[in-house]
Amino acid sequence: MNNAINNISNDSHRQDFVSLITRARTDTEMISLAAQCILQEFDDYYSQFCRIPAQAQEAFEQRNPQKSLSLSKQRLNIYSQSITQLGAMLEKVFPLLAYDEQRWLKVEEQYLPVVSKRYEEDLARAYLQSVRRKFFREEWRPLEYFSDKEHAAAPIDFLKSFEGGAQLTSDTVEAIVLIPGFTAIFRNLKDDCIKIADHINAKFELDGNNPKAIQTIIMHNGGFFRNRGAYLVGKMVLQSMGPETV
């Protein structure tokens, strides 16, 4: 696509597109504006979605259950709300999209190359198809939600590895517990980590006699926050048992 899709600032509002599409004189111009509009709405949705984890962590640290529950609900609802509002707006200002598959395909032809190789490309493609279903409600077709192209690299390292050994040590537990980078202060971090290490060593019968009992520990490099809880996800690979998720 020519770079027209980037001409409108991310700070533009939906009403700007309503005005532009309404004033468009040609089908080509309307299709281009529709593609721009969908991309802008997706970027707005994705930015909001990406902000929620940090907000959820802050609510957890502040022991604010009302905010935690509100963010969990928001995380589930913002996608459908964005799609519903965008679909209604486009159907109003560009109703021919609901009756002409070829016009919609031209929108796709302008939208898809722009999101190609983005890290969030698969989600961007799914968003587009969700918008499409708002127009073609009674028509089903198989869709390719996932691109087989090489995506952009993840913005951060998603995994963090720790050395194994004869037993799980409290120092390793502490390093794992601190992965989310909490700003709140633990009441008794050292003692809690000792208790966690003792519990896991007992559970997997790690008596300290085999220096290779724990092969490695691999954790997701971040915390997960849902409702009132915080979670750390990873696996501990034991010589005798294979991968164990703990």
Secondary structure as UniProt FT lines:
FT   HELIX           3..6
FT   TURN            10..11
FT   HELIX           14..23
FT   HELIX           27..61
FT   TURN            62..63
FT   HELIX           65..93
FT   HELIX           95..98
FT   HELIX           101..115
FT   TURN            116..117
FT   TURN            119..120
FT   HELIX           121..135
FT   TURN            137..138
FT   STRAND          159..165
FT   HELIX           170..177
FT   TURN            178..180
FT   HELIX           189..203
FT   TURN            204..205
FT   TURN            211..212
FT   STRAND          214..220
FT   STRAND          224..226
FT   TURN            227..228
FT   STRAND          229..231
FT   STRAND          234..238
FT   TURN            239..241
FT   STRAND          242..245
//
